Amino acid sequence: MFLRHISLWRHQLRLPSLLSNRTTKSFFLEHHYQRLLAEFMSSEFYISFHPHSSSVEPEKLTYPSLFKAYANLGRAHDGSQLHGRILKLGIDFDPFIRNTMIYMYSNCGYLIEASRLFNEYSDVVDIVAWNSMIIGFAKNGQVNESLRLFDKMPSRSDISWNSMISGYVRNGMLKDAFHLFHRMQNGGITPTEFTTVSLLNACAQLGALKQGEWIHAYIQKKKIHVNSIVLTAIINMYCKCGSIGKALQVFENASTKGLSSWNSLIIGLAMNGDGKQAIQLFLDLQLISGLRPNDVSFLGVLTACSHSGMRAADKILELDPTETSGYVLLANALALSGRYEEAIDARALMKKRDIRKEPGCSLVEVDGVVHEFLVAGKSHPREKEMYRVLDDLCSILKETSAQDGLDNLLI
């Protein structure tokens, strides 16, 4: 349906521009950012070489969707060319266009450009632009700048508060997030589901069970609606903090459970060593819930048992041959069952198909400071010291390996 509409847009450019607007909105809502922009650029190319078609210049309502597409694809550099067109047309004063341009630049880390645009229209910028700037600075690690803007805001919505709290959480500043949460309450602002999810995710990352329990109790006390996202965040927090009994209790007492909630508990059980119950829950998901397992569901099963893990990985490869997790799961499952040569073949197949895995990341809190580690990362100030210790550990493991040769391939 979308391609048929786009085809009309492409070959019948003499139709009113409303057709273009409806098409771009449909694409945006369906998250087809790439195709949306590709078709838009091809139509612009057509217009630039057909002066008599100037009447089909997209209306102002079209541009915000295009800037959002550039923002979500991380293509602010390309979006800046469209920004130039906006200036040429003299419609940069339009608040919807201006806000989405600020959002695009800030979301993509182009903070100088975002700030310039924000300051240029400082007399008329609304709360949407303020929120975009706060999120952009926090997303790029400049939390102090986010807070400076937050404190300067003439008025704040719940989105403003949530954005700032989320920024603290994103940067591992749990104490500051809770402090702002209490400040939010004292200011008479009612926390939303999004607020509690941000805080629960922070507790999960840091293993902060007491704070997580407090947030859960707060949700119950204030009767905050426990939708699927909130339920999943609660279960995930308890699982990550090692409180599986609480996670099971929350899950069992929930009136409605989405797939993400099932997956969170399956993975939590598996990661905490209860493989048998994880597999049983997976079977219940298939037979009782009426929901269909996805690749995340099979990921939990892998951790529960190596044989089921191989079946899970095969299923993921069947669902999407370009998905990295299927290859990684299959290789790990084969290695766990002692089939090392096949595990190496699975990794080799991944390389042959040029499928790349995103580097793993872990966070740990030491003396109130959160440290982030990436696989093969070189950014930590003590990375040389840490790699030296790891090299020593690898040497010890290789020396004490029960089976020389193949076992060492896993180290």
Helices and strands as residue ranges (DSSP letters): H 2-11, H 18-29, H 33-48, G 51-56, H 62-73, H 76-89, H 95-107, H 111-120, H 127-139, H 143-152, H 158-170, H 174-186, H 193-206, H 209-221, H 228-240, H 244-253, H 259-271, H 275-287, H 295-304, H 306-319, H 324-336, H 340-352, E 361-366, E 369-374, H 383-400, G 407-410
